């Protein structure tokens, strides 16, 4: 149980375009989902927390207009990187947690390369 | 605010030898503690967690960790490593089920034949 998927696993896009990444909880209802960014050989940096049906809470320094997060259902959250630039290239990982549950379960990650 | 320190950024170890990965945290309240493993180009997989009860926690793949409240530590151990244990290991803490995780910087384990 507690499986989280992400799609796509890898994406290459041109500078200025937008990219959408999906995060799905496959076998549980995820009332809260988290989006992280990870640079090479570094730890995870929390970008935002989203609760189903409400606006995401962004961490300090994360541009909410650039990284749009939608959590419209209990099994799906999306992260859209708008007007992507090469500096947005990174490994993006989502995690999901059920109501009253203390454990986050992580997706396999999405590697974004902006040319 | 909580913080997590993983004292070793890299740990080389020979196959079948024991390994210990150190994790210390700071928090003013009771915490939940986690160890995750990340294989190259993959997400994080939960190894084990401490929520309450016995301070010795056993996880998957032969790993175990011991919570020491007085030392504010949660060190991870495995008595005999395999080549397949080569990965990045992250210690993480949260201050309650409704709160976000704080991660340590990670420890890269390289198992040598």
Backbone of each chain as ProteinMPNN parsed JSONL, in Angstrom:
{"seq_chain_A": "XXXXXXXXXXXXXXXXXXXXXXXXXXXXXXXXXXXXXXXXXXXXXXXXXXXXXXXXXXXXXXXXXXXXXXXXXXXXXXXXXXXXXXXXXXXXXXXXXXXXXXXXXXXXXXXXXXX", "coords_chain_A": {"N_chain_A": [[0.813, -1.204, 0.0], [0.17, 2.424, 0.033], [1.179, 3.854, -2.278], [2.668, 6.146, -4.458], [2.529, 7.892, -7.448], [4.227, 9.56, -10.158], [4.04, 11.686, -12.986], [5.262, 13.278, -15.886], [8.17, 11.042, -15.882], [10.482, 12.046, -16.839], [11.205, 15.115, -18.431], [11.79, 17.266, -21.127], [12.039, 20.574, -22.078], [11.522, 23.633, -23.922], [12.908, 26.846, -23.212], [10.739, 29.197, -21.722], [8.37, 27.895, -22.128], [5.574, 26.095, -20.61], [5.306, 23.567, -18.109], [3.671, 20.688, -16.938], [3.405, 18.693, -14.082], [2.281, 15.685, -12.767], [1.006, 14.25, -9.761], [0.047, 11.394, -8.148], [-1.843, 9.635, -5.711], [-2.123, 6.269, -5.351], [-3.434, 4.268, -3.905], [-4.601, 5.298, -1.659], [-6.275, 7.951, 0.072], [-5.177, 11.132, -0.319], [-5.022, 13.679, 1.663], [-3.28, 15.696, 2.047], [-0.678, 16.981, 0.108], [2.726, 17.278, -0.87], [5.242, 19.251, -2.393], [8.51, 18.977, -3.535], [11.823, 20.101, -4.257], [14.865, 19.059, -5.627], [18.268, 19.506, -5.818], [21.263, 18.421, -7.511], [23.017, 16.066, -5.59], [22.123, 17.073, -3.197], [19.944, 17.787, -0.383], [16.351, 17.46, 0.056], [14.236, 20.171, -0.807], [11.539, 21.756, 0.495], [8.88, 22.966, -1.371], [6.151, 23.635, -1.442], [3.008, 23.138, 0.251], [0.056, 21.37, -0.185], [-3.389, 21.221, 0.421], [-6.234, 19.25, -0.107], [-8.64, 20.767, -2.08], [-8.116, 23.351, -1.254], [-6.113, 26.383, -1.324], [-2.632, 26.243, -2.096], [0.103, 26.282, 0.233], [2.942, 28.128, 0.175], [6.471, 27.851, 0.531], [8.872, 30.112, 1.963], [10.388, 32.245, -0.369], [9.705, 30.814, -2.621], [8.208, 31.193, -5.698], [4.897, 31.693, -6.124], [3.435, 32.294, -8.383], [4.901, 31.283, -10.377], [5.279, 28.601, -9.901], [2.705, 26.781, -10.079], [0.266, 25.215, -8.177], [-2.117, 22.686, -7.963], [-4.655, 21.009, -6.255], [-6.985, 19.267, -6.691], [-8.396, 16.963, -6.188], [-8.693, 14.081, -4.013], [-6.754, 12.363, -4.777], [-5.017, 13.427, -6.582], [-2.565, 15.776, -7.413], [-1.216, 18.628, -9.026], [1.693, 20.14, -10.379], [2.605, 22.992, -11.981], [5.076, 24.34, -13.87], [5.574, 27.451, -14.843], [6.424, 29.395, -17.728], [9.096, 28.352, -18.072], [12.58, 28.353, -17.222], [16.12, 27.807, -17.817], [17.279, 27.671, -15.247], [15.32, 26.499, -13.771], [15.572, 23.879, -14.123], [15.677, 20.745, -12.661], [15.204, 18.179, -10.134], [12.089, 17.135, -9.358], [10.053, 16.238, -6.714], [7.197, 14.668, -5.394], [5.124, 14.206, -2.482], [2.77, 12.396, -0.46], [0.156, 12.387, 1.965], [-2.135, 10.897, 4.22], [-5.21, 11.717, 6.008], [-4.678, 12.632, 9.356], [-2.482, 11.051, 9.467], [0.914, 10.329, 10.037], [2.961, 9.838, 8.295], [4.732, 10.549, 5.328], [4.491, 9.603, 1.955], [6.466, 9.036, -0.837], [6.693, 10.059, -4.273], [8.217, 8.842, -7.37], [9.643, 10.859, -8.536], [10.365, 13.576, -10.856], [12.323, 14.464, -13.503], [13.278, 17.489, -14.695], [14.349, 19.218, -17.504], [15.301, 22.189, -18.798], [15.779, 23.761, -21.787]], "CA_chain_A": [[0.0, 0.0, 0.0], [0.801, 3.731, 0.085], [1.967, 4.061, -3.496], [2.515, 7.454, -5.08], [3.138, 7.922, -8.78], [4.439, 10.856, -10.77], [4.141, 11.648, -14.441], [6.165, 12.281, -16.459], [9.372, 10.783, -15.099], [11.476, 12.967, -17.374], [10.661, 16.028, -19.426], [12.686, 18.285, -21.667], [11.22, 21.599, -22.714], [12.222, 24.849, -24.331], [12.767, 27.986, -22.318], [9.55, 29.99, -21.974], [7.171, 27.058, -22.154], [5.1, 25.625, -19.305], [5.354, 22.118, -17.937], [2.817, 20.212, -15.86], [3.8, 17.423, -13.476], [1.185, 15.107, -11.989], [1.323, 13.4, -8.617], [-1.156, 10.645, -7.796], [-1.822, 8.59, -4.699], [-2.805, 5.192, -6.064], [-4.209, 3.351, -3.071], [-5.088, 5.942, -0.452], [-6.722, 9.323, -0.143], [-4.139, 12.053, 0.141], [-5.58, 14.983, 2.005], [-2.2, 16.669, 1.94], [0.431, 16.624, -0.78], [3.87, 18.167, -0.757], [6.13, 19.309, -3.563], [9.899, 19.236, -3.177], [12.799, 20.256, -5.32], [16.146, 18.517, -5.187], [19.404, 19.762, -6.68], [22.203, 17.287, -7.462], [23.788, 15.786, -4.377], [21.62, 17.872, -2.086], [18.739, 17.295, 0.252], [15.094, 17.941, -0.515], [13.79, 21.484, -0.376], [10.089, 21.846, 0.386], [8.412, 24.126, -2.121], [4.789, 24.005, -1.063], [2.107, 22.138, 0.827], [-1.3, 21.589, -0.68], [-4.475, 20.442, 0.998], [-7.284, 19.048, -1.098], [-9.716, 21.737, -2.124], [-7.733, 24.694, -0.819], [-4.904, 26.917, -1.961], [-1.369, 25.729, -1.574], [0.929, 27.149, 1.074], [4.277, 28.114, -0.388], [7.585, 28.178, 1.422], [9.487, 31.412, 1.7], [11.3, 32.272, -1.5], [9.152, 30.079, -3.763], [7.273, 32.063, -6.407], [3.639, 30.978, -6.333], [2.944, 32.506, -9.748], [5.748, 30.501, -11.283], [5.031, 27.187, -9.582], [1.28, 26.69, -9.786], [-0.093, 23.923, -7.613], [-3.541, 22.408, -7.883], [-4.936, 19.75, -5.551], [-8.429, 19.29, -6.875], [-9.038, 15.743, -5.713], [-7.959, 13.408, -2.945], [-5.731, 11.473, -5.316], [-4.236, 14.071, -7.632], [-2.062, 17.143, -7.307], [-0.367, 18.962, -10.157], [2.627, 21.258, -10.281], [2.886, 23.558, -13.297], [6.177, 25.303, -13.919], [5.204, 28.365, -15.915], [7.523, 30.127, -18.356], [10.288, 27.702, -17.517], [13.902, 28.826, -17.613], [17.125, 26.78, -17.509], [17.529, 27.551, -13.797], [14.261, 25.672, -13.18], [15.953, 22.481, -14.308], [15.869, 20.149, -11.343], [14.457, 16.958, -9.853], [10.934, 17.514, -8.556], [9.482, 15.057, -6.047], [6.005, 14.935, -4.595], [4.786, 13.214, -1.464], [1.367, 12.45, -0.09], [-0.138, 11.948, 3.326], [-3.563, 10.81, 4.496], [-5.704, 12.459, 7.163], [-4.269, 12.134, 10.66], [-1.365, 10.123, 9.318], [2.139, 11.081, 10.234], [3.985, 9.432, 7.335], [4.637, 10.969, 3.939], [4.945, 8.629, 0.963], [7.035, 9.821, -1.918], [6.668, 9.612, -5.654], [9.526, 8.51, -7.926], [10.341, 12.054, -8.997], [10.336, 14.014, -12.252], [13.507, 15.251, -13.838], [12.961, 18.532, -15.666], [15.479, 19.884, -18.154], [14.839, 23.312, -19.621], [16.866, 24.137, -22.705]], "C_chain_A": [[0.848, 1.255, 0.0], [1.728, 3.97, -1.098], [1.615, 5.414, -4.092], [3.221, 7.432, -6.431], [3.305, 9.36, -9.239], [4.549, 10.681, -12.274], [4.327, 13.055, -14.98], [7.37, 12.024, -15.549], [10.506, 11.698, -15.548], [10.799, 13.861, -18.384], [11.722, 17.044, -19.816], [11.819, 19.313, -22.37], [12.081, 22.799, -23.078], [11.964, 25.965, -23.334], [11.539, 28.806, -22.711], [8.269, 29.199, -22.025], [6.787, 26.654, -20.737], [5.075, 24.105, -19.276], [4.49, 21.726, -16.749], [3.288, 18.852, -15.396], [2.639, 16.941, -12.603], [1.707, 14.215, -10.873], [0.034, 12.726, -8.172], [-0.905, 9.682, -6.648], [-2.707, 7.464, -5.228], [-3.727, 4.361, -5.184], [-4.615, 3.967, -1.742], [-5.5, 7.362, -0.808], [-5.733, 10.284, 0.498], [-4.744, 13.417, 0.419], [-4.529, 16.081, 1.909], [-1.129, 16.129, 1.008], [1.504, 17.694, -0.676], [4.683, 18.118, -2.041], [7.511, 19.754, -3.106], [10.721, 19.423, -4.454], [14.138, 19.758, -4.775], [17.214, 18.805, -6.224], [20.391, 18.61, -6.517], [22.984, 17.238, -6.165], [23.372, 16.666, -3.201], [20.364, 17.253, -1.515], [17.496, 17.855, -0.439], [14.742, 19.307, 0.059], [12.273, 21.551, -0.578], [9.712, 23.123, -0.347], [7.055, 24.588, -1.613], [4.041, 22.808, -0.514], [0.713, 22.417, 0.295], [-2.279, 20.652, 0.016], [-5.62, 20.39, -0.003], [-8.359, 20.112, -0.968], [-9.36, 23.127, -1.658], [-6.43, 25.118, -1.483], [-3.653, 26.366, -1.291], [-0.671, 26.771, -0.706], [2.365, 27.026, 0.606], [5.32, 28.466, 0.673], [8.2, 29.52, 1.009], [10.474, 31.306, 0.548], [10.809, 31.523, -2.728], [8.064, 30.934, -4.406], [5.987, 31.304, -6.724], [3.089, 31.17, -7.733], [3.749, 31.721, -10.773], [5.485, 29.003, -11.098], [3.581, 27.053, -9.111], [0.93, 25.293, -9.311], [-1.603, 23.821, -7.498], [-3.749, 21.058, -7.223], [-6.449, 19.576, -5.524], [-9.138, 18.04, -6.389], [-8.16, 15.085, -4.662], [-6.88, 12.464, -3.459], [-4.814, 12.157, -6.325], [-3.849, 15.494, -7.248], [-1.182, 17.398, -8.515], [0.496, 20.169, -9.827], [2.89, 21.729, -11.698], [3.994, 24.584, -13.162], [5.891, 26.208, -15.107], [6.423, 29.133, -16.419], [8.87, 29.617, -17.822], [11.576, 28.296, -18.078], [14.933, 27.756, -17.242], [17.386, 26.604, -16.012], [16.437, 26.774, -13.074], [14.55, 24.188, -13.342], [16.294, 21.874, -12.963], [15.117, 18.826, -11.286], [13.329, 17.347, -8.914], [10.28, 16.248, -8.009], [8.242, 15.476, -5.275], [5.881, 13.875, -3.506], [3.335, 13.417, -1.069], [1.164, 11.864, 1.288], [-1.652, 11.934, 3.519], [-3.933, 11.595, 5.745], [-5.24, 11.817, 8.461], [-3.114, 11.161, 10.624], [-0.071, 10.899, 9.387], [3.164, 10.847, 9.134], [3.695, 9.985, 5.955], [5.197, 9.86, 3.047], [5.307, 9.377, -0.303], [6.834, 9.19, -3.279], [8.087, 9.372, -6.155], [10.292, 9.707, -8.468], [10.199, 12.31, -10.484], [11.562, 14.863, -12.511], [13.147, 16.209, -14.961], [14.247, 19.158, -16.182], [14.926, 20.961, -19.068], [16.005, 23.793, -20.48], [16.793, 25.609, -23.097]], "O_chain_A": [[2.077, 1.187, -0.028], [2.913, 4.254, -0.928], [0.447, 5.781, -4.216], [4.371, 7.005, -6.537], [2.612, 10.262, -8.767], [5.071, 9.683, -12.771], [3.603, 13.959, -14.562], [7.557, 12.724, -14.554], [11.372, 12.075, -14.758], [9.913, 13.418, -19.115], [12.438, 17.596, -18.98], [10.956, 18.956, -23.172], [13.207, 22.953, -22.606], [10.915, 26.008, -22.692], [11.322, 29.079, -23.892], [7.183, 29.777, -21.97], [7.552, 26.839, -19.791], [4.849, 23.45, -20.294], [4.56, 22.344, -15.687], [3.542, 17.961, -16.207], [2.09, 17.7, -11.804], [2.713, 13.522, -11.023], [-0.95, 13.394, -7.858], [0.116, 8.996, -6.613], [-3.886, 7.67, -5.518], [-4.709, 3.804, -5.676], [-4.94, 3.246, -0.799], [-5.122, 7.896, -1.85], [-5.492, 10.243, 1.704], [-4.949, 14.212, -0.497], [-4.855, 17.252, 1.712], [-0.724, 14.971, 1.106], [1.216, 18.864, -0.426], [4.794, 17.076, -2.688], [7.669, 20.749, -2.399], [10.362, 18.972, -5.542], [14.491, 20.005, -3.622], [17.088, 18.397, -7.378], [20.364, 17.903, -5.509], [23.536, 18.239, -5.71], [24.179, 16.963, -2.32], [19.795, 16.321, -2.083], [17.591, 18.624, -1.395], [14.926, 19.566, 1.249], [11.788, 21.415, -1.702], [10.158, 24.215, 0.004], [6.835, 25.777, -1.382], [4.378, 21.651, -0.767], [0.244, 23.555, 0.318], [-2.026, 19.457, 0.173], [-5.927, 21.383, -0.662], [-8.915, 20.329, 0.109], [-10.217, 24.011, -1.66], [-5.743, 24.317, -2.116], [-3.63, 26.07, -0.096], [-0.838, 27.977, -0.892], [2.941, 25.938, 0.637], [5.077, 29.265, 1.577], [8.06, 29.979, -0.125], [11.294, 30.389, 0.5], [11.443, 31.595, -3.78], [7.116, 31.35, -3.741], [6.004, 30.365, -7.52], [2.357, 30.316, -8.232], [3.308, 31.527, -11.906], [5.477, 28.245, -12.068], [3.273, 27.19, -7.927], [1.259, 24.304, -9.966], [-2.276, 24.73, -7.011], [-3.1, 20.077, -7.584], [-7.096, 19.719, -4.487], [-10.354, 18.053, -6.197], [-7.017, 15.492, -4.451], [-6.172, 11.836, -2.671], [-3.916, 11.514, -6.868], [-4.679, 16.296, -6.821], [-0.482, 16.5, -8.981], [0.09, 21.081, -9.107], [3.349, 20.951, -12.533], [3.867, 25.568, -12.433], [5.96, 25.768, -16.255], [7.326, 29.474, -15.655], [9.65, 30.352, -17.216], [11.649, 28.684, -19.244], [14.639, 26.884, -16.425], [17.683, 25.497, -15.564], [16.594, 26.425, -11.904], [13.86, 23.344, -12.77], [17.104, 22.419, -12.213], [14.482, 18.41, -12.255], [13.572, 17.829, -7.807], [9.993, 15.311, -8.754], [8.233, 16.501, -4.593], [6.46, 12.793, -3.601], [2.75, 14.473, -1.311], [1.892, 10.971, 1.723], [-2.361, 12.826, 3.053], [-3.055, 12.084, 6.457], [-5.385, 10.61, 8.652], [-2.799, 10.519, 11.626], [0.028, 12.004, 8.853], [4.145, 11.585, 9.046], [2.568, 9.909, 5.465], [6.232, 9.262, 3.344], [4.562, 10.234, -0.777], [6.807, 7.968, -3.427], [9.053, 9.664, -5.45], [11.464, 9.583, -8.823], [9.949, 11.396, -11.27], [11.806, 15.855, -11.824], [12.757, 15.786, -16.05], [15.113, 19.571, -15.412], [14.175, 20.674, -20.0], [17.062, 24.175, -19.977], [17.631, 26.087, -23.862]]}, "seq_chain_B": "XXXXXXXXXXXXXXXXXXXXXXXXXXXXXXXXXXXXXXXXXXXXXXXXXXXXXXXXXXXXXXXXXXXXXXXXXXXXXXXXXXXXXXXXXXXXXXXXXXXXXXXXXXXXXXXXX", "coords_chain_B": {"N_chain_B": [[12.285, 26.243, 16.181], [12.512, 23.237, 14.302], [15.408, 21.247, 13.501], [17.64, 19.21, 11.57], [20.508, 17.236, 11.657], [22.809, 15.503, 9.817], [25.623, 13.937, 10.399], [27.598, 12.817, 8.82], [28.53, 13.178, 5.528], [29.311, 11.422, 3.601], [29.736, 7.911, 3.556], [31.899, 5.446, 3.193], [31.943, 1.922, 2.879], [32.813, -1.501, 3.361], [31.527, -4.387, 1.705], [29.418, -6.552, 3.541], [30.252, -5.571, 5.952], [29.484, -3.767, 9.017], [27.358, -0.833, 9.296], [26.833, 2.51, 10.404], [24.745, 5.256, 10.456], [24.637, 8.558, 11.331], [22.321, 10.673, 13.03], [21.147, 13.65, 14.264], [18.865, 15.734, 15.99], [17.107, 18.822, 16.578], [14.639, 20.092, 18.64], [11.877, 21.581, 20.272], [9.747, 20.231, 21.121], [7.937, 17.087, 21.343], [8.762, 14.674, 18.845], [8.251, 13.069, 15.639], [10.15, 10.63, 13.972], [12.047, 9.752, 11.1], [13.599, 7.602, 8.677], [14.653, 7.68, 5.393], [15.402, 6.179, 2.203], [17.145, 6.836, -0.778], [17.529, 5.799, -3.971], [19.618, 6.102, -6.915], [18.358, 8.573, -9.081], [15.716, 8.222, -8.293], [12.689, 8.401, -6.275], [11.988, 8.862, -2.74], [12.172, 6.216, -0.396], [10.508, 4.832, 2.341], [12.307, 3.738, 5.092], [12.165, 3.225, 7.865], [10.404, 4.208, 10.882], [9.955, 6.212, 13.822], [7.481, 6.625, 16.126], [6.321, 6.359, 18.647], [6.656, 4.527, 21.783], [8.635, 1.566, 21.863], [12.08, 2.244, 21.787], [13.846, 1.173, 20.01], [13.772, 0.611, 16.709], [12.759, -1.39, 14.056], [13.316, -1.767, 10.585], [12.835, -1.993, 7.008], [14.763, -4.14, 4.813], [16.733, -5.011, 6.607], [17.578, -2.92, 8.211], [17.863, -0.929, 11.213], [16.991, 1.408, 13.814], [17.746, 3.546, 16.559], [16.075, 5.451, 18.894], [17.108, 8.088, 20.845], [16.268, 9.981, 23.336], [17.482, 11.701, 25.207], [19.896, 12.262, 24.036], [19.015, 13.365, 21.773], [18.98, 11.934, 19.329], [18.882, 9.751, 16.453], [20.035, 7.317, 15.27], [20.945, 5.296, 12.484], [21.345, 1.86, 11.678], [22.982, -1.012, 10.254], [23.794, -4.36, 10.37], [25.227, -5.799, 8.459], [26.172, -4.934, 5.379], [25.033, -4.795, 1.933], [26.01, -4.708, -1.528], [23.871, -3.59, -2.846], [22.89, -1.767, -1.07], [24.005, 0.627, -1.537], [23.39, 3.962, -1.727], [21.555, 7.045, -1.134], [20.877, 8.312, 2.047], [18.381, 9.645, 4.077], [17.583, 11.392, 6.989], [14.717, 12.402, 8.774], [12.416, 14.65, 10.349], [9.363, 15.383, 12.026], [7.138, 17.554, 13.788], [4.74, 16.546, 14.586], [1.691, 14.977, 13.453], [0.378, 16.635, 11.696], [2.206, 18.282, 10.595], [4.968, 19.558, 8.592], [7.782, 17.83, 7.105], [11.162, 17.986, 8.179], [14.237, 17.732, 6.689], [17.42, 16.099, 6.986], [20.768, 16.693, 5.73], [21.496, 14.501, 4.286], [23.162, 11.343, 3.774], [25.563, 9.793, 1.937], [25.961, 6.517, 1.111], [28.406, 4.299, 0.194], [28.945, 1.196, -0.866], [31.533, -1.035, -0.974], [33.013, -3.706, -2.848]], "CA_chain_B": [[12.156, 25.51, 14.92], [13.26, 21.982, 14.315], [16.481, 21.084, 12.523], [18.179, 17.856, 11.532], [21.906, 17.195, 11.243], [23.422, 14.216, 9.531], [27.013, 14.323, 10.619], [28.481, 12.282, 7.783], [27.974, 13.37, 4.19], [29.612, 10.205, 2.85], [30.24, 6.798, 4.352], [32.315, 4.265, 2.426], [31.944, 0.733, 3.726], [32.986, -2.727, 2.599], [30.415, -5.334, 1.718], [29.264, -7.42, 4.708], [30.639, -4.854, 7.164], [28.375, -2.991, 9.591], [27.355, 0.599, 9.017], [25.984, 3.347, 11.242], [24.552, 6.605, 9.939], [24.255, 9.352, 12.487], [21.311, 11.712, 12.844], [20.765, 14.392, 15.472], [17.839, 16.726, 15.697], [16.785, 19.761, 17.642], [13.226, 20.448, 18.665], [11.423, 21.908, 21.621], [8.589, 19.397, 21.44], [8.096, 15.692, 20.914], [8.829, 14.574, 17.387], [8.253, 11.808, 14.926], [11.441, 10.516, 13.291], [11.988, 8.9, 9.921], [14.717, 7.404, 7.786], [14.284, 7.36, 4.022], [16.515, 5.856, 1.318], [16.938, 7.27, -2.164], [18.424, 5.212, -4.965], [19.868, 7.089, -7.982], [17.276, 8.991, -9.976], [14.433, 7.746, -7.799], [12.133, 9.105, -5.127], [12.39, 8.369, -1.429], [11.459, 5.049, 0.121], [10.556, 4.804, 3.801], [13.021, 2.605, 5.694], [11.581, 2.985, 9.178], [9.949, 5.41, 11.556], [9.674, 6.162, 15.248], [6.362, 7.48, 16.506], [6.242, 6.241, 20.102], [6.87, 3.159, 22.222], [10.003, 1.052, 21.926], [13.036, 3.157, 21.161], [14.542, 0.448, 18.949], [12.817, 0.436, 15.615], [13.276, -2.208, 12.949], [12.734, -1.388, 9.319], [13.014, -2.911, 5.891], [16.122, -4.405, 4.322], [17.658, -5.291, 7.691], [17.972, -1.71, 8.933], [17.21, -0.59, 12.464], [17.416, 2.69, 14.351], [17.438, 3.706, 17.975], [15.745, 6.797, 19.325], [17.666, 8.441, 22.142], [15.691, 11.299, 23.611], [18.426, 12.554, 25.935], [20.923, 12.653, 23.076], [18.27, 13.839, 20.578], [19.563, 11.251, 18.176], [18.117, 8.662, 15.824], [21.06, 6.728, 14.4], [20.527, 4.147, 11.664], [22.388, 0.835, 11.652], [22.762, -2.295, 9.6], [24.938, -5.178, 10.794], [25.999, -6.348, 7.341], [25.616, -4.261, 4.195], [25.192, -5.393, 0.611], [26.28, -3.758, -2.603], [22.604, -2.941, -3.193], [22.595, -0.714, -0.095], [24.593, 1.875, -2.026], [22.276, 4.891, -1.922], [21.559, 8.226, -0.271], [19.98, 8.08, 3.171], [17.926, 10.892, 4.668], [16.882, 11.412, 8.256], [13.722, 13.468, 8.737], [11.704, 14.877, 11.611], [8.287, 16.363, 12.092], [6.701, 17.831, 15.156], [3.346, 16.164, 14.751], [1.141, 14.396, 12.233], [-0.1, 17.643, 10.768], [3.274, 19.205, 10.223], [5.837, 19.186, 7.485], [9.035, 17.173, 7.43], [12.442, 18.655, 8.024], [15.218, 16.723, 6.296], [18.848, 16.296, 7.122], [21.454, 16.909, 4.467], [21.705, 13.244, 3.577], [24.438, 10.622, 3.872], [25.749, 8.904, 0.793], [26.63, 5.262, 1.477], [29.006, 3.595, -0.939], [29.369, -0.136, -0.438], [32.59, -1.532, -1.851], [33.156, -5.175, -2.787]], "C_chain_B": [[13.014, 24.252, 14.957], [14.353, 22.001, 13.265], [17.037, 19.678, 12.65], [19.597, 17.905, 10.985], [22.334, 15.762, 11.005], [24.918, 14.483, 9.461], [27.953, 13.864, 9.515], [27.839, 12.481, 6.42], [28.215, 12.131, 3.321], [30.145, 9.142, 3.794], [30.603, 5.664, 3.41], [32.398, 3.062, 3.356], [32.107, -0.493, 2.84], [31.762, -3.621, 2.749], [30.542, -6.274, 2.908], [29.757, -6.78, 6.0], [29.425, -4.125, 7.724], [28.491, -1.516, 9.218], [26.442, 1.303, 10.009], [25.94, 4.736, 10.635], [23.976, 7.443, 11.065], [23.269, 10.457, 12.122], [21.016, 12.339, 14.195], [19.757, 15.459, 15.091], [17.715, 17.698, 16.859], [15.325, 20.142, 17.513], [12.824, 20.697, 20.105], [10.233, 21.059, 22.055], [8.887, 17.958, 21.032], [8.009, 15.603, 19.402], [8.568, 13.155, 16.907], [9.529, 11.783, 14.086], [11.37, 9.472, 12.195], [13.378, 8.744, 9.298], [14.161, 6.983, 6.425], [15.556, 7.002, 3.248], [16.147, 6.311, -0.092], [17.99, 6.621, -3.049], [18.557, 6.193, -6.123], [18.66, 7.312, -8.874], [15.905, 8.443, -9.577], [13.935, 8.624, -6.658], [12.618, 8.488, -3.835], [11.522, 7.199, -0.997], [11.613, 5.032, 1.64], [11.264, 3.543, 4.275], [12.397, 2.223, 7.032], [11.174, 4.314, 9.787], [9.777, 5.149, 13.045], [8.55, 7.156, 15.538], [6.237, 7.525, 18.016], [6.592, 4.809, 20.465], [8.332, 2.785, 22.257], [10.959, 1.955, 21.159], [13.856, 2.491, 20.073], [13.531, 0.09, 17.876], [13.452, -0.393, 14.506], [12.55, -1.831, 11.67], [12.953, -2.434, 8.25], [14.486, -3.102, 5.569], [17.156, -4.593, 5.431], [18.147, -4.086, 8.47], [17.217, -1.583, 10.25], [17.75, 0.757, 12.939], [16.993, 2.774, 15.802], [17.225, 5.173, 18.303], [16.318, 7.018, 20.714], [17.242, 9.866, 22.465], [16.695, 12.229, 24.291], [19.531, 13.066, 25.017], [20.317, 13.317, 21.835], [18.877, 13.255, 19.312], [18.656, 10.138, 17.682], [19.047, 8.026, 14.79], [20.555, 5.458, 13.726], [21.676, 3.146, 11.582], [21.955, -0.344, 10.791], [23.989, -3.144, 9.882], [25.812, -5.68, 9.646], [25.413, -5.785, 6.044], [25.882, -5.074, 2.924], [25.503, -4.296, -0.388], [25.023, -2.941, -2.92], [22.185, -1.866, -2.185], [23.245, 0.613, -0.472], [23.474, 2.827, -2.418], [22.507, 6.119, -1.048], [20.511, 7.991, 0.81], [19.668, 9.419, 3.841], [17.204, 10.633, 5.978], [15.909, 12.585, 8.22], [12.913, 13.482, 10.025], [10.46, 15.699, 11.342], [7.747, 16.431, 13.509], [5.242, 17.489, 15.362], [2.769, 15.744, 13.42], [0.711, 15.46, 11.234], [0.978, 18.548, 10.223], [4.176, 18.67, 9.12], [7.126, 18.562, 8.0], [10.202, 18.131, 7.286], [13.486, 17.586, 7.772], [16.624, 17.117, 6.712], [19.476, 16.425, 5.743], [21.72, 15.649, 3.661], [23.083, 12.659, 3.818], [24.514, 9.657, 2.699], [26.546, 7.687, 1.246], [27.125, 4.585, 0.211], [29.553, 2.275, -0.426], [30.348, -0.685, -1.459], [32.715, -3.042, -1.733], [34.43, -5.594, -2.077]], "O_chain_B": [[14.087, 24.219, 15.559], [14.238, 22.693, 12.254], [16.923, 19.039, 13.695], [19.854, 18.546, 9.966], [22.232, 14.914, 11.892], [25.4, 15.175, 8.564], [29.002, 14.472, 9.305], [26.729, 12.007, 6.18], [27.43, 11.829, 2.422], [30.909, 9.435, 4.714], [29.719, 4.99, 2.881], [32.87, 3.175, 4.488], [31.609, -0.53, 1.715], [31.07, -3.611, 3.767], [31.636, -6.731, 3.24], [29.679, -7.41, 7.055], [28.452, -3.888, 7.008], [29.565, -1.023, 8.875], [25.408, 0.766, 10.406], [26.979, 5.324, 10.335], [22.965, 7.089, 11.672], [23.364, 11.084, 11.066], [20.677, 11.644, 15.153], [19.804, 16.014, 13.993], [18.162, 17.425, 17.973], [14.839, 20.469, 16.43], [13.365, 20.096, 21.033], [9.769, 21.146, 23.191], [9.934, 17.654, 20.46], [7.279, 16.359, 18.76], [8.655, 12.188, 17.664], [9.937, 12.813, 13.549], [10.716, 8.439, 12.343], [14.216, 9.641, 9.385], [13.334, 6.078, 6.314], [16.647, 7.459, 3.588], [15.003, 6.188, -0.531], [19.187, 6.862, -2.895], [17.684, 7.042, -6.3], [18.031, 6.369, -9.353], [15.043, 8.229, -10.429], [14.661, 9.476, -6.146], [13.55, 7.684, -3.832], [10.308, 7.19, -1.202], [12.716, 5.199, 2.16], [10.885, 2.428, 3.916], [12.135, 1.049, 7.297], [11.532, 5.386, 9.3], [9.495, 4.03, 13.473], [8.649, 8.347, 15.241], [6.068, 8.594, 18.602], [6.8, 3.971, 19.588], [9.177, 3.595, 22.637], [10.681, 2.372, 20.035], [14.503, 3.181, 19.286], [12.567, -0.638, 18.116], [14.57, -0.11, 14.076], [11.34, -1.607, 11.663], [13.22, -3.601, 8.538], [15.339, -2.327, 6.0], [18.343, -4.353, 5.207], [19.041, -4.214, 9.307], [16.09, -2.059, 10.388], [18.823, 1.192, 12.522], [16.013, 2.156, 16.22], [18.075, 6.021, 18.029], [16.057, 6.25, 21.64], [17.792, 10.83, 21.932], [16.747, 13.419, 23.979], [20.038, 14.173, 25.201], [21.045, 13.775, 20.953], [19.232, 13.965, 18.371], [17.783, 9.653, 18.402], [18.856, 8.187, 13.585], [19.834, 4.66, 14.325], [22.836, 3.531, 11.435], [20.77, -0.634, 10.622], [25.113, -2.696, 9.657], [26.996, -5.955, 9.838], [24.293, -6.123, 5.662], [26.794, -5.898, 2.85], [25.287, -3.112, -0.127], [25.106, -1.751, -3.224], [21.224, -1.135, -2.427], [23.048, 1.616, 0.214], [22.699, 2.541, -3.331], [23.502, 6.222, -0.33], [19.404, 7.531, 0.53], [20.563, 10.214, 4.129], [16.331, 9.77, 6.066], [16.24, 13.647, 7.693], [12.752, 12.461, 10.693], [10.488, 16.616, 10.521], [7.883, 15.501, 14.303], [4.578, 18.075, 16.218], [3.294, 16.11, 12.369], [0.686, 15.196, 10.032], [0.693, 19.479, 9.47], [4.141, 17.489, 8.774], [7.51, 18.736, 9.157], [10.227, 18.975, 6.391], [13.611, 16.639, 8.548], [16.97, 18.297, 6.78], [18.802, 16.285, 4.723], [22.12, 15.716, 2.499], [24.052, 13.387, 4.037], [23.635, 8.818, 2.504], [27.678, 7.819, 1.711], [26.36, 4.333, -0.72], [30.506, 2.244, 0.352], [30.042, -0.788, -2.647], [32.545, -3.601, -0.649], [34.697, -6.788, -1.942]]}, "name": "protein", "num_of_chains": 2, "seq": "XXXXXXXXXXXXXXXXXXXXXXXXXXXXXXXXXXXXXXXXXXXXXXXXXXXXXXXXXXXXXXXXXXXXXXXXXXXXXXXXXXXXXXXXXXXXXXXXXXXXXXXXXXXXXXXXXXXXXXXXXXXXXXXXXXXXXXXXXXXXXXXXXXXXXXXXXXXXXXXXXXXXXXXXXXXXXXXXXXXXXXXXXXXXXXXXXXXXXXXXXXXXXXXXXXXXXXXXXXXXXXXXXXXX"}
